[in-house]
Amino acid sequence: MQTKIMRVVDKKVEQLFQKAENIVFFVGSGISVASGIPTFRGLTQMEYFKGFYPPYLSSVQGFQRRTAICWEFFKHMHNLVKEAKPNKAHERLAFLQAKAKEKKKKISVITLCYDGLLSKAGVKSIIELHGNINTSSCVKCHKQEQMDTIELKEGEIPTCACGGLFKPDVVLLDEAVKEEIYDNAATTIKNADLYFVIGSSGVQEQSKKMMLYTGPYCMCVEINPTSSHLTIESQFAVQDRAETVLFQLRFK
């Protein structure tokens, strides 16, 4: 089936939204661009950080080989997140989720974002595949600390009282998602009768894998300003910003 590309939500997508009982929104990092959080790819791609490519600093290899600079990068990202506020797309998802509950329907939200802005906006029970940058944990004893309490000294790496290394609570690009979180996301998608994917390039492994869990009768709708690697896998693609398109979805 060929993907139907549109600029606004058409009657068919509107009807699917009205009829669906179990809706899943899979949210990529593109949703937070309007809040000032850059992405790894596309027009809003992050600039090099102290001479290093941000995806490398967010990888297992990067963290192992350049731990100190990686920590500087994640503290930089955390500072951006601290100052950021949820945008209209985050807030609209929270509104739609609350409205769905009133109508005895269910909206589940799965995200690759680690900025916590969906929670700030009031979205409930979010499945965060890539963790949350607002906390950090010791890799040895698993003691958790708020990122605000981690102080970086030049050339030093944050360590726990037990001697273990602290690592931001984010899943690195080539690191496995925790099994229980992954399974929860997969089960949630399998039960969906309508699946939206927002602001994802489709390059990241989880964004492609998760779409494979949709059932044979589940319709997939992409919301993205431009075509992505997921466009061809979707039945419908609404090519505009999430903060515009989500306001075209309404419960009657």
N, C-alpha and C positions, 0 to 999 in steps of 0.2 A: 504494500500500500504506500503510495506516494504521500509525502508530508505536505499538508496544506499550510502554506505560509500566509500570514496575515499581519496587518498592522494594528488591528484592534480585535478584541474578543468578539467573535461572530455568534450567531444564534445557536449553532451546533454546540460550541464550547459552553455557552451559557446554559443550554439545556442539560448538558452533561453535569455541570456544576450543581444545578438545581436537583437533579435526580440522584446524584451520588450520596451514599450513606457513610462511606469511609474514604476520606480524602487524605492523601499524603502530599506534603510539600517537601521536596528535596532542595535544600538551599545551599548554593555555592557562594564563594567569597564576593562575587559581583554585587550581591545585595548591599554590601557595606561600603561600596565606593562612594555613594552619596553622603556617607558619614565621615569621609576623609580617610578611609582605610584602603590603601592601594592593593592591587592584586599581583600575582606572580606573572600573569600573562595578559596580552591584549593592550588596548590603548591606555589602560590605567596601570601598566606594569611598573613595579618598584624599580627605582634606580639602584645602581650598584651601591653597596654599603661598605665603605672603607676599602674599595677595590675588589670586593667579592660579590658574586652573583647571589642574590637572596635565596633562590632555591637550593643552592649549594650549602648555604648557612643553615638551611632548614632540613638538611639531610643527615642521616646517621653518620656517613663518612665525614661530613663537615663538622658535626658536633664532636666526633672522636678526634679529628686531626686539628681542629681550630676551635677548641672549646671556649677559650677566653673571648675570641671575637664573636662566636656564636651567641654567647651570653650577652655581649654588648648589643648584638642585633635584636635579640628577644626582649631585652629591656627597652630598646628603642621602640619596638612594636607595642610593648605594653604601655609605654608612655602615650603613644598615639591612641590606643584603645581607651585609656583612662580619660583622655580629653574628649573622646568621641561621644556623640549622642545618637540614640536610635533615630533612623530616618522614617519617612512616611511608609516605606515598604515594610519595615519591621513592625511598625505600629498597626498597619493594616492587617498583617498576619495575626497579630494578637486579637484584633477586633473580630476577624472572620472566625478564628478559633472559638471565641466566646459565643458568637452568634450560632455557630454550628452546634455547640452544646445545648443552647436554648431550644434548638429544633430537633434534639435527640439524634444529631448526627455527630461525626467525629472527624476532627482535623488533627493529624499527626505531623510533627515537624522534625525532619532529619537534616542535619547540617554538617558541612565541612568547615564552617567558620569556627575559629577559636576565640573570637573577640568578645563573646558574651552579650552582644547587643540585642539579640533576640530575647534573652531573659530580661534585660533592662526594659525592653518594650512591653513585657508582660506575657510573652508566649510561655505556655506551660509544658512541662514534661518533654523537653527537647532532647533528642538523641544527638549528642555531640560526638560525631565520629572521630574528629581530630582533637578532642579535648578542649581545654580552656586555658588561655594564657594568663589568667588572673591568679593562678596558683602555681606552685612549684613543689616537687617532692624529691626526697632523698632516694637515690637509686638503691641504697643498701638497706636502710631501716624503714623506708617509705613514709617517714615523717613529712607532713605537708606544711608548707608555709605560704603566706600570701606573697605575691610578687613584690608588693610595696615594701615588705620587710627585708627583702634581699638587697643588701648594699654591695655594689661592685667597687672594688679597689683595683686600680690600674695594674694589669698583669696578673691579677689573682682570680681564682675560680671559686665560686661559692661552695662551701662544704658544710656538712652537717656536723653536729657534736660527736656523732659516731664515727666520723671520718669519711663518710660516703659523700659522693658528689650530688649536688642539687641539679635537677633538670626541670625546665619548665614543663608543665603538664599539658604539652601538646604532642600530637603524634607527628613524628618527622616524616618527610615525604616517602622514604623507603622503609618505613617502620610499620609493623602490623598493627591494625586496630585491635583493641582488646576483644577477645572472643565473645564475651557476654554482650558487649555493646554492638558488635557486628551482627550477632544472631538476633538481637532485639530489633535492629533496623531491618534485617532481611525478612523477619516474620511480619513486621508492621507493613512492609511493602507488599508481601504476598497476600495480605488481607484487604488491600486497597481496591476500590473500584474506579478510582480516578487518581492519576499521578501527575503532579506538576514538578518540573525541574526549573529552578530559578538561578540565573547568574552563574552558571557553571560552563567552563570551556569544554568539558568532557575529556580533557587530557588526563586529568587525575584518575587513577585506577578505580577508586571507589565510586565515582560518579557514573562510570560505565557499568561496573559490576552490579550496582544497586538496581539499575534500570532492568537488568535481566531477571530480577525477582518478581516483576510485575506479572500478574496472571493473564491468561489468554483473552479475557474480556475487559481488562483494565485499559482505559485510554490514557495515553501519555501526551501531556501538553508542555512544550518548552516555552519559557518566558526569558528572552534574551534580546538585547538590541541588535545583535548580528547572529548569523548562522554559526553553529559550533559543531563539534564532533558528535553531539547528541541529537542534532536536528533531524538527521536521516532516520534515527531510531524512534522519533516521535510521530504521532499521528497529526498533531497540530503544532505550529510554532508561531507564537505571537511575538513579533520583533519590535519591541519597544522596552523602555526601562520598567523595572518591576514596580517602582513607585507610581507609575502611570497605569499599568495593566491591572494590578491588584485591585484598584478602585473600580474596575469594570466588572469585577466578580461580586455578585450580591445574592443574598438569600431572600427569597420572596416570602 
